Amino acid sequence: MNFKKFIICLASLLTVFVLLFVLLRLMGILIWVNGEPFDKWIAIIGLIAMPISTSILSKKIKLNKKKENTLFNIVVFTNFLYLLGSFILSENYTFIKSGNYLSSPFVIHEKEPFQWPKDEYESKYTFYSSLNSFIYVKDSVQRGNQGLSEHARYSDYQVKVISGSLYITWTGGSIFLR
């Protein structure tokens, strides 16, 4: 196999991998590696592999140069936005260890509102429960005061049963889990 065919096969394989990963994220599955979501690495792989695959595909289907350049620019811009978003959003994840009341660990993602001033609004919290040490599945979505996941990350949190429901509590407040 010559080098050109190797690059084409590798780029195609990595593109399929990136698209599969994006599909899993859309289905609510989170890949968690070394204390953060795997999105950054997938976005970097996509930024390199997908433009190559797009260029190869556009030559195979014989697009004219203008359409090929437009498609290439859209793919690069979309991947760049995905990469930028993955670095910004990774700070809003908090890992909650399993313990007395939790049989498996959780990851909380806080989506902050876009309104200003932010302190007056609620955030949306997405809870991901663990299937194994790397794969987390979307469990529930709750609303709560803004900044609660950051408090849980930097202070001691506890998982408590309050009135028959499971809550994660800390000095900054609490949020309903189940």
Long-range contacts (C-beta under 8 A, 24 or more apart in sequence): 7-52, 8-52, 8-56, 10-49, 11-49, 11-52, 11-53, 11-56, 12-53, 12-56, 14-45, 14-46, 14-48, 14-49, 14-53, 15-46, 15-49, 15-50, 15-52, 15-53, 17-42, 17-45, 18-42, 18-45, 18-46, 18-49, 18-50, 28-128, 28-137, 28-138, 29-135, 29-136, 29-137, 29-138, 30-107, 30-109, 30-128, 30-135, 30-136, 30-137, 30-138, 31-134, 31-135, 31-136, 32-95, 32-107, 32-128, 32-133, 32-134, 32-135, 32-136, 33-134, 35-95, 36-90, 36-93, 37-86, 37-89, 37-90, 37-93, 39-82, 39-86, 39-89, 39-90, 40-83, 40-86, 40-87, 40-90, 42-86, 43-79, 43-82, 43-83, 43-86, 44-83, 46-79, 46-82, 46-83, 47-76, 47-79, 47-80, 47-83, 50-75, 50-79, 51-75, 51-76, 51-79, 92-149, 93-149, 94-149, 94-150, 94-152, 94-153, 95-153, 96-152, 96-157, 96-159, 96-168, 98-130, 99-159, 100-159, 101-159, 101-160, 101-161, 101-166, 102-159, 102-166, 104-129, 104-130, 105-130, 106-130, 106-136, 106-139, 106-177, 107-136, 108-149, 108-152, 108-168, 108-175, 109-149, 110-146, 110-147, 110-148, 110-149, 110-150, 112-146, 113-146, 118-146, 119-146, 121-146, 122-146, 123-147, 123-148, 123-149, 125-149, 125-175, 127-177, 140-177, 140-178, 142-175, 142-176, 142-177, 144-173, 144-175, 144-176, 145-173, 147-172, 148-172, 148-173, 148-174, 148-175
